[in-house]
Amino acid sequence: MNAVISGQAGVALLVNGPELASIHAGRGSEVISRRPEEVRFLLGDARDLEFIEDIDVQEVSRRLEVETTKYDALHISLILLDESLSHDTRREAAEELEELLEEAEVTDFPERVLFSHPFPRGADPSGARACCTGRTPKVRALLDRLDALQPLIAEVHEAWERIPDSAFGSIGERSHAQATFVREGLFRDLVQTLADRRSIDTFPAQVRWSKEVEQVRRKILREWIHSLRTQRQEPMYAAFRPGVGRVAEVAAKVRESPQPPAVSYPESAKERRLLIPNGIQFETGEYAYSPVSAAWVRQQPDPAGY
């Protein structure tokens, strides 16, 4: 018997010769017969499809529960980060997430996904930390790590966005490749490579290739590294787009850091445009503060005239 498992949809599709059936999360090993035309409704838009050959019903049920729990942990993480929710709701989410992170097969899944994109508008990591208690050390550590690495997460995400569509073949294949790379933890691992100041040129050799990642081609990874290398070699002006980065928050981090000897242009300029040489320094006047080295570095005057 073969199977297609989706934790996102909470469904596993069983294929036994011409026969189709499904198993649903939370319903044990109960098998429901299906017709071919029902498949697209069962899986919907899920992008986490895992194809497995020669597997029995009990193992399919076990794997489905694990995959579904991974998405439960991710959804609870997003609840915890949501500034619009009450403190009590978010504290309860922190405690539930702590329990899920105890499961070995689930523990790093929220991190893999959350490291693939900068915090969106409405995310409140400071408030999320305030909802943590002494009973949620794993959750607090996750939040601290996510918050500290936001500049590098944004850099890796931007490098992915700059990969030309031609490297994927189609928009659909691009979407599939991204979902696969996120699920395999490659976004997270590349961010960590930058945080550790290791050479990105050695990153492909460090990747533990799964069969699925191999199928979406090593070429994409090479294009990603090339995009990131180019991005880090050439200073660029980045107007942070809504949902991708938050200029005011980044500028606030700069203002709260140790101050430079002088600032040559107005505060408002900081919040409109930030110069990012090598992807790690935030320009504020003739000096730039590097969150990585925790030091101010003298820069060339801003050519835009701010």
C-alpha positions in Angstrom: 0.0 0.0 0.0 1.1 3.5 -0.8 0.1 6.7 1.0 0.0 10.5 0.6 0.1 12.3 4.0 -0.7 15.9 4.7 -0.5 17.3 8.2 -1.8 20.7 6.8 -5.0 19.1 5.6 -5.1 16.5 8.5 -5.7 13.7 5.9 -3.8 10.7 4.6 -4.8 9.2 1.2 -4.3 5.5 0.9 -3.7 3.9 -2.5 -3.9 0.1 -2.8 -4.0 -0.8 -6.5 -7.2 0.7 -7.9 -8.7 1.3 -4.5 -8.6 4.6 -2.7 -9.3 5.4 0.9 -8.6 8.1 3.5 -7.6 8.3 7.1 -8.3 11.5 9.1 -6.4 13.0 12.0 -8.0 12.4 15.4 -9.9 9.3 14.2 -7.3 6.6 14.7 -6.9 4.0 12.0 -10.5 4.4 10.7 -10.4 3.9 6.9 -13.0 5.5 4.7 -13.4 4.4 1.1 -13.1 7.2 -1.5 -13.7 7.9 -5.2 -11.0 9.5 -7.4 -13.0 12.7 -7.8 -13.0 13.2 -4.0 -9.2 13.5 -3.8 -8.9 17.2 -4.6 -11.5 18.1 -2.0 -9.7 16.0 0.7 -6.2 17.5 0.2 -7.4 21.0 -0.9 -4.5 23.5 -1.3 -2.1 21.6 1.0 1.5 22.0 0.0 3.1 19.5 2.5 2.3 16.3 0.6 4.5 13.4 1.7 4.5 10.4 -0.7 5.3 7.1 1.0 5.5 3.6 -0.6 4.9 0.2 0.9 3.4 1.3 4.3 0.7 -0.2 6.5 -2.4 1.6 7.9 -1.1 1.8 11.4 2.1 3.5 10.4 0.2 5.9 8.1 -2.1 6.8 11.1 0.9 7.4 13.4 2.7 9.6 10.8 -0.5 11.6 10.1 -0.8 12.4 13.8 2.8 13.6 14.0 2.4 15.8 10.9 -0.9 17.2 12.2 0.7 18.0 15.6 3.5 19.9 13.8 0.9 22.2 12.3 -0.9 22.5 15.6 2.4 23.7 17.1 2.8 26.2 14.3 -0.7 27.6 14.7 -0.3 27.9 18.4 3.0 29.8 17.8 1.1 32.3 15.7 -1.6 32.7 18.3 1.2 33.4 20.9 2.7 36.1 18.6 -0.7 37.8 17.8 -0.8 41.2 19.5 -4.6 41.4 19.0 -5.3 38.5 21.4 -5.7 38.7 25.2 -2.8 38.0 27.6 -4.6 35.0 29.0 -5.2 33.5 25.6 -1.5 34.0 24.7 -0.3 32.6 28.0 -2.4 29.5 27.5 -0.9 29.2 24.0 2.6 29.4 25.4 1.9 26.6 27.8 0.3 24.4 25.1 3.2 25.1 22.8 5.7 24.1 25.5 4.0 20.7 25.8 4.1 20.1 22.0 7.8 21.1 21.8 8.6 18.2 24.2 7.8 15.8 21.3 11.0 15.0 19.5 9.4 14.7 16.0 7.6 18.1 16.5 10.1 20.3 18.4 11.8 22.2 15.5 8.9 22.4 13.0 7.6 25.8 14.2 11.2 27.1 14.0 11.7 25.8 10.5 8.6 27.7 9.3 9.0 30.9 11.3 12.7 31.2 10.1 11.5 31.4 6.5 9.9 34.8 6.6 10.4 38.0 8.7 7.7 38.7 11.4 4.6 40.1 9.7 2.7 43.2 10.9 0.8 42.3 14.0 3.5 40.0 15.4 4.5 40.9 18.9 7.5 38.9 20.1 8.0 41.2 23.2 4.4 40.6 24.3 4.8 36.9 23.5 7.8 36.7 25.9 5.8 38.5 28.5 3.2 35.7 28.3 5.8 33.1 29.0 6.3 31.7 32.6 8.8 29.6 34.4 7.0 26.5 32.9 7.7 27.5 29.3 11.6 27.7 28.9 11.6 26.2 25.4 9.0 28.7 24.1 11.0 31.6 25.6 14.2 30.4 24.0 12.4 30.0 20.6 11.1 33.6 20.8 14.4 35.0 21.8 16.1 33.3 18.9 13.5 34.4 16.4 13.6 38.0 17.5 17.4 38.2 17.6 17.8 36.8 14.1 15.1 38.8 12.3 17.7 40.8 10.2 19.2 37.6 8.9 15.9 36.0 8.4 14.8 39.0 6.3 18.1 38.8 4.3 17.7 35.1 3.5 14.0 35.6 2.5 14.9 38.5 0.2 17.6 36.4 -1.5 15.0 33.7 -2.1 12.6 36.2 -3.6 15.3 37.3 -6.0 15.8 33.9 -7.6 14.5 34.2 -11.1 11.4 32.2 -12.0 13.3 30.5 -14.8 15.2 28.6 -12.2 12.0 26.8 -11.2 10.3 26.3 -14.5 6.9 27.7 -13.4 5.2 29.6 -10.6 3.7 26.4 -9.3 7.1 24.7 -9.1 8.5 27.7 -7.3 5.8 27.4 -4.7 6.4 23.7 -4.3 10.2 24.2 -4.0 9.7 26.9 -1.3 7.4 24.7 0.7 9.9 21.8 0.5 12.9 24.0 1.5 10.9 25.4 4.4 9.8 22.0 5.6 13.3 20.6 5.3 14.6 23.4 7.4 16.9 24.9 4.8 15.8 28.5 5.4 16.5 28.0 9.1 19.9 26.4 8.5 21.0 29.1 6.1 20.1 31.8 8.6 22.1 29.9 11.2 25.1 29.7 8.8 25.0 33.5 8.5 24.6 34.0 12.3 27.6 31.7 12.9 29.6 33.7 10.3 30.4 30.6 8.3 30.9 30.8 4.6 27.7 30.5 2.6 29.7 28.8 -0.2 30.0 25.7 1.9 26.3 25.6 2.8 25.3 23.2 -0.1 27.8 20.7 1.1 26.3 20.9 4.6 22.8 20.1 3.5 21.5 16.7 4.3 19.6 16.0 1.1 16.3 14.2 1.4 14.8 12.5 -1.6 12.2 15.2 -2.0 14.8 18.1 -1.9 16.9 16.2 -4.4 13.9 16.1 -6.7 13.5 19.9 -6.7 17.1 20.1 -8.0 20.3 21.3 -6.5 20.2 24.1 -9.1 17.7 26.0 -7.0 20.0 25.9 -4.0 22.9 27.2 -6.1 20.8 30.0 -7.4 19.8 30.9 -3.8 23.4 31.0 -2.6 24.4 33.1 -5.6 21.5 35.6 -4.9 22.5 35.8 -1.3 26.2 36.3 -2.1 25.4 39.1 -4.6 23.1 40.7 -2.0 25.8 40.7 0.6 28.5 42.1 -1.7 26.7 45.1 -3.0 25.2 47.8 -0.6 21.6 48.3 -1.4 18.7 50.5 -0.4 15.9 48.5 1.0 12.4 50.0 1.3 10.8 47.5 3.6 7.6 46.3 2.2 4.5 45.8 4.4 4.4 42.3 5.7 8.1 41.7 5.0 9.8 44.1 7.3 8.9 46.8 9.8 11.0 49.9 9.4 9.8 51.6 12.6 10.7 48.6 14.7 14.1 48.2 13.1 14.8 51.9 13.5 13.8 51.5 17.2 16.3 48.8 17.7 19.0 51.1 16.3 17.9 54.0 18.5 18.0 51.7 21.6 21.5 50.4 20.8 24.7 52.2 21.9 24.7 55.6 20.2 27.4 56.7 17.7 29.4 59.9 18.0 27.1 61.8 15.6 24.0 61.5 13.4 24.0 63.5 10.3 20.4 63.4 9.1 16.9 63.5 10.7 15.2 60.8 12.7 12.5 60.6 10.1 15.0 59.6 7.4 15.8 56.5 9.5 12.3 55.3 9.3 11.9 56.0 5.6 15.0 54.3 4.3 17.7 52.1 5.8 21.0 51.3 4.0 22.0 47.7 4.5 25.6 47.0 3.5 26.3 43.2 3.5 22.9 42.6 4.8 23.7 43.2 8.5 24.2 46.9 9.1 21.5 49.5 9.6 22.5 53.0 8.3 21.6 55.9 10.6 23.6 59.0 9.5 27.3 58.7 8.7 27.5 55.7 11.1 26.0 52.2 10.8 25.2 49.9 13.6 25.9 46.2 13.1 23.6 44.0 15.3 26.0 41.1 14.7 29.2 42.7 15.8 27.4 45.2 18.2 29.6 48.0 16.9 29.2 51.3 15.1 31.1 51.6 11.8 31.7 54.9 9.9 30.1 54.9 6.5 30.1 57.0 3.3 27.5 59.8 3.2 24.1 58.7 2.1 23.9 59.3 -1.7 20.2 59.9 -1.5 20.9 63.1 0.5 19.2 62.2 3.7 
